[in-house]
């Protein structure tokens, strides 16, 4: 696991349109790269996949990623855990 850097946190914050300072942190992800494009995988990749598959909405992620969120948010039969 690695802590996401400041640029990755900012990119994640921009996706659901929340201030980066409101994100719960530190945000940790597996240290891996995409074999096709060599992009370093970050939490944003998981968030976009969940939204793209219809498992979560940007609005739900906005709530889950901020300090006002409960410890888990249930959406479409899937539990999305956040740090509490």
C-alpha positions in Angstrom: 0.0 0.0 0.0 1.1 3.6 -0.6 -0.3 7.0 0.3 -1.6 8.9 -2.7 0.4 12.0 -3.5 -1.1 15.6 -3.5 -1.8 15.6 -7.2 -3.7 12.3 -7.1 -5.8 13.5 -4.1 -6.6 16.7 -6.0 -7.6 14.7 -9.1 -9.8 12.5 -7.0 -11.4 15.6 -5.3 -12.2 17.1 -8.7 -14.1 14.0 -10.0 -17.1 14.4 -7.6 -16.4 18.1 -7.2 -15.3 18.4 -3.6 -12.5 20.4 -2.0 -9.4 18.3 -1.6 -9.2 19.5 2.0 -12.5 17.8 2.8 -11.4 14.3 1.7 -10.7 11.8 4.4 -7.1 10.8 4.5 -4.6 9.6 4.3 -5.8 7.9 1.1 -4.0 4.6 0.5 -4.0 2.4 -2.6 -2.1 -0.6 -3.8 1.2 0.4 -5.5 0.5 -0.9 -9.0 0.6 0.3 -12.6 -1.6 -0.3 -15.6 0.2 -2.8 -17.8 -1.3 -1.2 -20.9 -0.4 2.5 -20.3 1.9 2.5 -17.3 -0.4 4.9 -15.3 0.1 4.5 -11.6 -3.2 3.3 -10.2 -5.0 5.6 -7.7 -8.3 5.7 -5.8 -9.8 7.7 -8.7 -9.5 4.6 -11.0 -11.7 2.6 -8.5 -14.1 5.5 -8.2 -14.6 5.9 -11.9 -15.0 2.2 -12.4 -17.7 2.0 -9.7 -19.6 4.9 -11.3 -19.1 3.5 -14.8 -20.5 0.1 -13.7 -23.5 1.8 -12.0 -22.6 0.6 -8.5 -22.2 4.1 -7.1 -22.9 7.7 -8.2 -20.7 10.7 -8.1 -23.0 12.2 -5.5 -22.7 9.1 -3.3 -18.9 9.1 -3.6 -18.9 12.8 -2.8 -20.6 12.0 0.5 -18.5 8.9 1.2 -15.2 10.7 0.6 -15.8 13.7 2.9 -15.6 14.0 6.7 -19.4 14.2 7.0 -19.8 10.6 5.7 -20.9 7.6 7.7 -18.3 4.8 8.0 -19.9 2.9 5.1 -22.3 3.9 2.3 -24.5 1.2 0.8 -25.4 1.6 -2.9 -26.8 -0.8 -5.4 -26.2 -3.8 -3.1 -22.5 -3.0 -2.6 -21.0 -1.5 0.6 -18.4 1.2 0.0 -16.2 1.4 3.1 -14.5 4.7 4.1 -12.2 5.5 6.9 -14.1 6.4 10.1 
